[in-house]
């Protein structure tokens, strides 16, 4: 991407110092919550609260200033928690203090039409002239968790697991919901950008930037509509050569198209048009944001698949059948075990085990979990098996645990991906078991539908890398 743009965005996401314009001491005010979020993020640079009523005072143990001009050092990022009619003047003052990026929470721009659209055009002209890139307006802000930047008004987001999955969302509400699901599913987050009305920072710029970003391995998108689809597809096609891109889009019915237009000023095209275009650009198109999160989790933790072959092991056949069917419907294969491997399976599996793929080792494998490790080691040694999946019903309440770390080690030995359908509860010990398995290196999913769908998407990503669509 353009190096000047890259450097500007680096200043936005990795600012030396940051300021909150419109800061407040009142917890019910946006300016207070924005300041609290920035402080709880933990970034190493200085934070400057700014408001005429705060001159000479302290807020959240931070010295406050009455005007932008009064801050003692330059700040690269300005969080503007002020009404829409004060934005233009704030940008001019911020530029004089070194601003390279700004977050605008306020609405009242293009989404309302008329004077709002005219105001957004003026803000864009001002920002472009001053060399400032804007997140928003009409958004919830931006995160860079590895750096400790929380430029939103949601301080709880600072508590998210830090990782390498980054999300660009046109909708602040849906973006926040996706982040919540990532938190619930133990997915480590790198960057989050709620782009809102997209004054001068849009999907093409951010996709190109994240493709170069050292703290991003997987790029996720939530889209309502686009103004320049060609620019996005060109950027995505280049970025997808470096990193996987996963996209979910809403707004395909007549009613939701109108809602998208009034929400962030975008009109969506048909599902079929987007799906075909995304496929050509190497973007994986998913059906909902749960699928987005599950797929991002697996992709961020595993080496890529290098073929369609899947081996499935279980002690309860039903869930394995669901996983197998979902994988096959996506173009996956279930290679048979070699004659030598079948003989070895017969040596450790219980009597009457049929050594086929999927491999059902009956209830014996529920408590003798080492069978999963032996089966995975044999299967993954076959050139035609490219991924291993274990389907296991939780036994944590009786002291039995799936050997997630050992299962991950077997896969690592063969440099192939492995995941688990660990049918645990959504709360209590079940959540503990799922998180422990994730942390041990085996991405886990608590239903066979989610595991199967994730495998199907890993296969689709492999097919796209092969140019097979």
C-alpha positions as CSV (number, residue, x, y, z in Angstrom):
1,X,0.0,0.0,0.0
2,X,0.9,3.7,-0.2
3,X,3.7,4.2,2.4
4,X,2.5,7.7,3.4
5,X,-1.0,6.2,4.2
6,X,0.6,3.3,6.0
7,X,2.6,5.7,8.2
8,X,-0.4,7.8,8.9
9,X,-2.4,4.8,10.0
10,X,0.5,3.7,12.2
11,X,0.2,7.0,14.0
12,X,-3.5,6.4,14.4
13,X,-3.2,2.9,15.8
14,X,0.2,3.3,17.6
15,X,0.0,7.0,18.8
16,X,2.8,8.3,21.0
17,X,0.2,10.4,22.8
18,X,-3.6,10.7,22.6
19,X,-6.2,13.3,23.6
20,X,-9.9,13.2,24.5
21,X,-11.7,16.4,23.4
22,X,-14.9,16.8,25.4
23,X,-13.7,14.9,28.4
24,X,-15.9,15.0,31.5
25,X,-15.9,14.1,35.2
26,X,-19.5,12.9,34.9
27,X,-19.8,9.1,34.4
28,X,-23.0,9.4,32.4
29,X,-21.3,11.6,29.8
30,X,-19.7,10.2,26.6
31,X,-16.5,12.2,27.3
32,X,-15.9,10.5,30.6
33,X,-16.5,7.0,29.2
34,X,-14.1,7.7,26.3
35,X,-11.4,9.0,28.7
36,X,-11.9,5.9,30.9
37,X,-11.6,3.6,28.0
38,X,-8.4,5.2,26.8
39,X,-6.9,5.0,30.2
40,X,-7.9,1.4,30.9
41,X,-6.4,0.4,27.6
42,X,-3.0,0.8,29.1
43,X,-1.1,2.5,26.2
44,X,2.3,3.8,27.3
45,X,1.9,7.3,25.9
46,X,0.4,10.3,27.6
47,X,-3.4,11.0,27.7
48,X,-4.7,14.6,27.6
49,X,-8.3,15.2,28.8
50,X,-9.5,18.5,27.2
51,X,-12.6,20.6,28.1
52,X,-13.1,24.3,28.9
53,X,-14.6,23.3,32.3
54,X,-11.7,21.1,33.2
55,X,-8.8,23.6,32.9
56,X,-6.3,23.2,35.7
57,X,-8.2,20.2,37.1
58,X,-7.5,16.4,37.3
59,X,-9.7,13.7,35.8
60,X,-9.0,10.1,36.5
61,X,-5.7,11.1,37.9
62,X,-4.8,12.9,34.6
63,X,-4.0,16.6,34.3
64,X,-6.7,18.2,32.2
65,X,-6.6,21.2,29.8
66,X,-9.1,23.8,28.8
67,X,-8.3,23.8,25.1
68,X,-6.5,21.7,22.5
69,X,-4.0,24.5,22.1
70,X,-3.0,24.1,25.8
71,X,-1.7,20.6,25.8
72,X,2.0,20.6,26.5
73,X,3.1,18.0,23.9
74,X,2.0,16.8,20.4
75,X,-0.6,14.1,20.2
76,X,-1.1,11.9,17.2
77,X,-4.6,10.7,18.0
78,X,-7.6,12.8,19.0
79,X,-10.8,11.2,20.3
80,X,-13.5,13.8,19.6
81,X,-16.4,13.3,22.1
82,X,-18.1,16.5,21.0
83,X,-21.2,17.4,19.0
84,X,-21.1,17.3,15.2
85,X,-21.1,21.1,14.8
86,X,-17.8,21.4,16.7
87,X,-15.9,18.8,14.7
88,X,-14.4,21.1,12.0
89,X,-12.9,23.5,14.4
90,X,-11.5,20.7,16.6
91,X,-9.8,19.1,13.6
92,X,-8.0,22.4,12.7
93,X,-6.8,22.8,16.3
94,X,-5.8,19.2,16.5
95,X,-3.7,19.3,13.3
96,X,-1.7,22.2,14.9
97,X,-0.9,19.8,17.7
98,X,0.3,17.0,15.5
99,X,-2.9,15.0,14.9
100,X,-2.6,12.2,12.3
101,X,-5.8,10.4,13.3
102,X,-9.1,11.2,14.8
103,X,-12.1,9.3,16.2
104,X,-15.5,10.9,15.8
105,X,-18.4,9.4,17.7
106,X,-21.1,11.9,16.8
107,X,-23.9,11.3,14.4
108,X,-25.7,13.9,12.3
109,X,-23.7,13.5,9.1
110,X,-24.3,11.7,5.8
111,X,-26.8,9.2,7.4
112,X,-29.4,12.0,7.9
113,X,-28.9,13.5,4.5
114,X,-29.3,17.2,3.6
115,X,-27.2,19.4,5.9
116,X,-25.6,16.4,7.5
117,X,-24.3,15.2,4.2
118,X,-22.9,18.6,3.4
119,X,-21.3,18.8,6.9
120,X,-19.6,15.4,6.2
121,X,-18.3,16.7,2.9
122,X,-16.8,19.7,4.7
123,X,-15.2,17.5,7.4
124,X,-13.7,15.3,4.7
125,X,-12.2,18.3,2.9
126,X,-10.8,19.6,6.1
127,X,-9.3,16.3,7.2
128,X,-7.8,15.6,3.8
129,X,-6.2,19.0,3.7
130,X,-4.8,18.6,7.1
131,X,-3.5,15.0,6.6
132,X,-5.8,13.5,9.2
133,X,-7.4,10.1,8.8
134,X,-10.8,9.7,10.6
135,X,-12.5,6.7,12.2
136,X,-16.2,7.5,11.8
137,X,-18.2,9.6,12.3
138,X,-21.2,7.8,13.8
139,X,-19.1,5.0,15.2
140,X,-17.9,3.5,18.5
141,X,-14.2,4.0,17.7
142,X,-11.1,1.8,17.4
143,X,-9.0,-0.7,19.4
144,X,-5.4,-1.8,19.1
145,X,-5.2,-4.3,22.0
146,X,-1.6,-5.5,21.6
147,X,-0.6,-1.8,21.9
148,X,-3.0,-1.0,24.7
149,X,-5.1,1.4,22.7
150,X,-8.8,1.7,23.5
151,X,-10.2,4.6,21.6
152,X,-13.8,3.8,22.1
153,X,-16.3,4.6,24.8
154,X,-16.4,1.0,26.1
155,X,-13.8,0.5,28.8
156,X,-14.7,-3.3,29.2
157,X,-13.2,-3.9,25.8
158,X,-9.8,-3.3,27.4
159,X,-10.2,-6.7,29.2
160,X,-10.5,-8.7,26.0
161,X,-7.9,-11.4,25.2
162,X,-5.2,-9.9,23.1
163,X,-4.4,-11.8,19.9
164,X,-4.1,-11.4,16.2
165,X,-7.6,-11.4,14.8
166,X,-8.6,-8.0,13.6
167,X,-12.1,-6.8,12.8
168,X,-13.4,-3.9,10.6
169,X,-17.1,-3.3,11.1
170,X,-19.4,-0.8,9.4
171,X,-21.8,-1.1,12.3
172,X,-20.7,-0.2,15.8
173,X,-23.4,-2.3,17.4
174,X,-22.7,-5.4,15.3
175,X,-19.0,-4.9,15.7
176,X,-19.4,-4.8,19.5
177,X,-21.6,-7.9,19.3
178,X,-18.9,-9.7,17.3
179,X,-16.3,-8.6,19.9
180,X,-18.5,-10.0,22.7
181,X,-18.7,-13.3,20.9
182,X,-15.0,-13.3,20.4
183,X,-14.6,-12.8,24.1
184,X,-17.0,-15.6,24.9
185,X,-15.2,-17.9,22.5
186,X,-11.7,-17.2,23.8
187,X,-10.6,-15.5,20.5
188,X,-7.6,-13.1,20.8
189,X,-8.3,-9.7,19.2
190,X,-5.7,-7.5,17.6
191,X,-7.4,-4.4,16.1
192,X,-11.0,-3.3,15.9
193,X,-12.3,-0.4,13.7
194,X,-15.9,0.8,13.7
195,X,-15.8,2.8,10.5
196,X,-19.3,4.2,10.6
197,X,-19.9,6.8,7.8
198,X,-16.3,6.5,6.5
199,X,-15.3,10.1,5.9
200,X,-11.9,9.3,4.5
201,X,-11.0,5.9,5.9
202,X,-12.9,3.0,4.3
203,X,-12.6,-0.8,3.8
204,X,-10.0,-0.7,1.0
205,X,-7.6,1.4,3.0
206,X,-8.0,-0.6,6.2
207,X,-7.8,-4.0,4.5
208,X,-4.6,-2.9,2.8
209,X,-3.2,-1.7,6.1
210,X,-4.1,-4.8,8.0
211,X,-2.4,-6.9,5.4
212,X,0.8,-5.2,6.3
213,X,0.2,-5.0,10.1
214,X,2.6,-6.9,12.2
215,X,-0.1,-7.6,14.9
216,X,-2.7,-9.0,12.5
217,X,-2.9,-12.6,11.2
218,X,-6.6,-12.8,10.2
219,X,-8.8,-10.0,8.8
220,X,-12.6,-10.1,9.6
221,X,-15.2,-7.8,8.1
222,X,-18.8,-6.9,8.8
223,X,-20.3,-5.0,5.8
224,X,-23.5,-3.2,5.2
225,X,-22.7,-1.8,1.8
226,X,-19.9,-0.1,-0.2
227,X,-19.5,3.1,-2.2
228,X,-16.5,1.8,-4.2
229,X,-16.7,-2.0,-4.5
230,X,-14.0,-2.1,-7.2
231,X,-11.4,-0.5,-4.9
232,X,-12.3,-2.9,-2.1
233,X,-12.0,-5.9,-4.3
234,X,-8.7,-4.8,-5.7
235,X,-7.4,-4.3,-2.1
236,X,-8.8,-7.5,-0.9
237,X,-7.4,-9.5,-3.8
238,X,-3.9,-8.3,-2.9
239,X,-4.4,-8.7,0.9
240,X,-5.8,-12.2,0.6
241,X,-2.5,-13.3,-0.9
242,X,-0.9,-12.5,2.5
243,X,-3.6,-13.1,5.1
244,X,-7.0,-14.8,5.2
245,X,-10.0,-12.5,4.9
246,X,-13.4,-13.5,6.3
247,X,-16.5,-11.4,5.6
248,X,-20.1,-11.3,6.8
249,X,-22.6,-9.0,5.2
250,X,-26.2,-8.0,6.0
251,X,-28.7,-5.8,4.2
252,X,-29.8,-7.8,1.2
253,X,-33.6,-7.4,1.5
254,X,-35.4,-4.3,0.4
255,X,-36.2,-3.2,4.0
256,X,-32.7,-3.8,5.2
257,X,-31.2,-2.0,2.2
258,X,-33.1,1.1,3.3
259,X,-32.1,0.6,6.9
260,X,-28.4,0.3,5.9
261,X,-28.7,3.6,3.9
262,X,-30.2,5.4,6.9
263,X,-27.7,3.8,9.3
264,X,-24.3,4.6,7.7
265,X,-25.3,6.0,4.3
266,X,-24.6,2.8,2.3
267,X,-26.7,0.9,-0.2
268,X,-26.1,-2.9,-0.4
269,X,-26.2,-4.9,-3.6
270,X,-27.5,-8.5,-3.9
271,X,-26.1,-11.4,-1.9
272,X,-25.2,-13.2,-5.1
273,X,-23.2,-10.3,-6.5
274,X,-21.2,-9.9,-3.3
275,X,-20.7,-13.6,-2.9
276,X,-19.3,-14.1,-6.4
277,X,-17.1,-11.0,-6.2
278,X,-15.7,-11.9,-2.8
279,X,-14.8,-15.4,-4.0
280,X,-12.9,-14.0,-6.9
281,X,-11.0,-11.7,-4.5
282,X,-10.1,-14.5,-2.2
283,X,-12.5,-13.4,0.6
284,X,-14.4,-16.1,2.5
285,X,-18.1,-15.2,2.6
286,X,-19.9,-16.5,5.7
287,X,-23.6,-16.7,6.7
288,X,-23.5,-15.1,10.1
289,X,-21.2,-13.6,12.7
290,X,-21.0,-16.8,14.8
291,X,-19.5,-18.5,11.8
292,X,-17.2,-15.5,11.3
293,X,-15.9,-15.9,14.9
294,X,-15.6,-19.7,14.8
295,X,-13.7,-19.6,11.5
296,X,-11.4,-16.8,12.6
297,X,-10.6,-18.7,15.8
298,X,-9.5,-21.8,13.9
299,X,-7.6,-19.9,11.3
300,X,-5.7,-17.8,13.8
301,X,-4.6,-20.9,15.8
302,X,-3.8,-23.5,13.1
303,X,-1.5,-23.9,10.1
304,X,-3.5,-23.8,6.9
305,X,-5.0,-26.9,5.3
306,X,-3.0,-28.2,2.4
307,X,-5.7,-30.4,1.0
308,X,-9.3,-31.6,1.5
309,X,-8.6,-34.8,3.5
310,X,-10.3,-34.9,7.0
311,X,-9.9,-37.7,9.6
312,X,-12.5,-37.8,12.4
313,X,-12.3,-39.8,15.6
314,X,-15.0,-40.2,18.2
315,X,-16.5,-42.4,21.0
316,X,-20.0,-41.4,20.0
317,X,-21.0,-41.7,16.3
318,X,-23.8,-39.2,15.9
319,X,-21.8,-35.9,16.2
320,X,-19.0,-37.4,14.0
321,X,-21.6,-38.0,11.3
322,X,-22.7,-34.4,11.4
323,X,-19.1,-33.1,11.1
324,X,-18.3,-35.6,8.3
325,X,-21.4,-34.6,6.3
326,X,-20.7,-30.9,6.6
327,X,-17.1,-31.3,5.6
328,X,-18.0,-33.5,2.6
329,X,-20.7,-31.0,1.4
330,X,-17.9,-28.4,1.3
331,X,-15.8,-30.5,-1.0
332,X,-13.9,-32.4,1.8
333,X,-12.9,-36.0,1.6
334,X,-12.7,-38.7,4.3
335,X,-9.7,-40.9,3.1
336,X,-9.7,-44.5,4.2
337,X,-6.9,-45.6,6.5
338,X,-4.1,-47.6,4.9
339,X,-4.0,-51.4,5.5
340,X,-1.1,-51.0,7.9
341,X,-2.9,-48.3,9.9
342,X,-6.1,-50.4,10.1
343,X,-4.1,-53.2,11.6
344,X,-2.6,-50.9,14.2
345,X,-6.0,-49.5,15.0
346,X,-7.3,-53.0,15.6
347,X,-4.5,-53.4,18.0
348,X,-5.5,-50.6,20.4
349,X,-9.2,-50.0,19.8
350,X,-11.9,-52.0,21.5
351,X,-13.2,-55.2,20.0
352,X,-15.6,-54.8,17.1
353,X,-14.2,-51.4,16.2
354,X,-14.4,-51.0,12.4
355,X,-11.2,-49.2,11.3
356,X,-12.9,-46.7,9.0
357,X,-13.0,-42.9,8.7
358,X,-14.8,-41.6,10.7
359,X,-13.4,-43.8,13.4
360,X,-15.8,-44.8,16.2
361,X,-13.9,-46.2,19.2
362,X,-17.0,-46.6,21.3
363,X,-17.3,-45.6,25.0
364,X,-13.9,-47.1,25.8
365,X,-12.3,-43.9,24.2
366,X,-14.3,-41.7,26.6
367,X,-12.1,-42.7,29.5
368,X,-9.1,-44.1,27.6
369,X,-8.5,-40.9,25.8
370,X,-5.0,-42.0,24.6
371,X,-6.8,-43.7,21.8
372,X,-7.5,-40.3,20.2
373,X,-3.8,-39.6,20.2
374,X,-2.8,-42.9,18.6
375,X,-5.5,-42.6,16.0
376,X,-4.6,-39.0,15.1
377,X,-0.9,-39.9,14.9
378,X,-1.6,-42.6,12.4
379,X,-4.1,-40.6,10.3
380,X,-2.0,-37.5,10.1
381,X,1.0,-39.5,8.9
382,X,-1.0,-40.3,5.7
383,X,-0.3,-37.8,2.9
384,X,-4.0,-37.7,2.0
385,X,-5.2,-36.6,5.4
386,X,-4.8,-32.9,6.0
387,X,-6.8,-32.2,9.2
388,X,-7.8,-34.2,12.2
389,X,-11.0,-33.7,14.2
390,X,-11.8,-35.2,17.6
391,X,-15.5,-35.5,18.7
392,X,-15.6,-35.9,22.4
393,X,-18.4,-35.6,25.0
394,X,-17.1,-33.8,28.1
395,X,-16.1,-35.9,31.1
396,X,-14.7,-33.1,33.2
397,X,-17.3,-33.5,36.0
398,X,-16.1,-37.1,36.6
399,X,-12.4,-36.2,36.4
400,X,-11.8,-37.1,32.8
401,X,-10.4,-34.5,30.4
402,X,-9.8,-34.6,26.7
403,X,-6.0,-34.5,26.2
404,X,-6.0,-31.2,24.3
405,X,-2.3,-30.4,24.7
406,X,-1.2,-33.8,23.6
407,X,-3.6,-33.8,20.7
408,X,-2.2,-30.4,19.6
409,X,1.3,-31.8,19.9
410,X,0.5,-34.7,17.6
411,X,-0.8,-32.3,15.0
412,X,2.2,-30.1,15.4
413,X,4.5,-33.1,14.9
414,X,2.9,-33.6,11.4
415,X,2.6,-29.8,10.8
416,X,-1.1,-30.2,10.1
417,X,-4.2,-28.6,11.7
418,X,-6.3,-30.4,14.3
419,X,-9.4,-29.2,16.2
420,X,-11.9,-30.7,18.6
421,X,-15.7,-30.8,18.9
422,X,-15.7,-30.9,22.7
423,X,-19.4,-31.1,23.7
424,X,-19.2,-29.3,27.0
425,X,-21.7,-27.0,28.7
426,X,-21.9,-23.3,28.0
427,X,-21.2,-22.5,31.7
428,X,-19.3,-23.6,34.7
429,X,-16.8,-26.4,34.2
430,X,-17.7,-26.7,30.6
431,X,-16.4,-23.2,29.8
432,X,-13.3,-24.0,31.8
433,X,-12.7,-27.1,29.8
434,X,-13.2,-25.4,26.4
435,X,-10.9,-22.5,27.3
436,X,-8.2,-24.9,28.7
437,X,-8.4,-26.8,25.4
438,X,-8.0,-23.6,23.4
439,X,-5.1,-22.5,25.5
440,X,-3.5,-25.8,25.1
441,X,-3.4,-25.4,21.3
442,X,-6.5,-27.2,20.2
443,X,-9.3,-24.9,19.0
444,X,-12.5,-26.3,20.4
445,X,-16.2,-26.0,19.4
446,X,-19.0,-27.2,21.6
447,X,-21.4,-28.5,18.9
448,X,-20.7,-30.7,15.9
449,X,-22.5,-28.2,13.6
450,X,-19.9,-25.4,14.6
451,X,-17.0,-27.8,14.2
452,X,-18.2,-29.1,10.9
453,X,-18.9,-25.7,9.5
454,X,-15.4,-24.5,10.6
455,X,-13.8,-27.4,8.8
456,X,-15.8,-26.6,5.7
457,X,-14.5,-23.1,5.8
458,X,-10.9,-24.2,6.2
459,X,-11.5,-26.4,3.1
460,X,-13.0,-23.4,1.2
461,X,-10.0,-21.3,2.1
462,X,-7.7,-24.0,0.8
463,X,-9.7,-24.2,-2.4
464,X,-9.5,-20.4,-2.9
465,X,-5.7,-20.5,-2.4
466,X,-5.6,-23.1,-5.2
467,X,-7.7,-20.8,-7.4
468,X,-10.6,-23.2,-7.4
469,X,-13.1,-20.8,-5.9
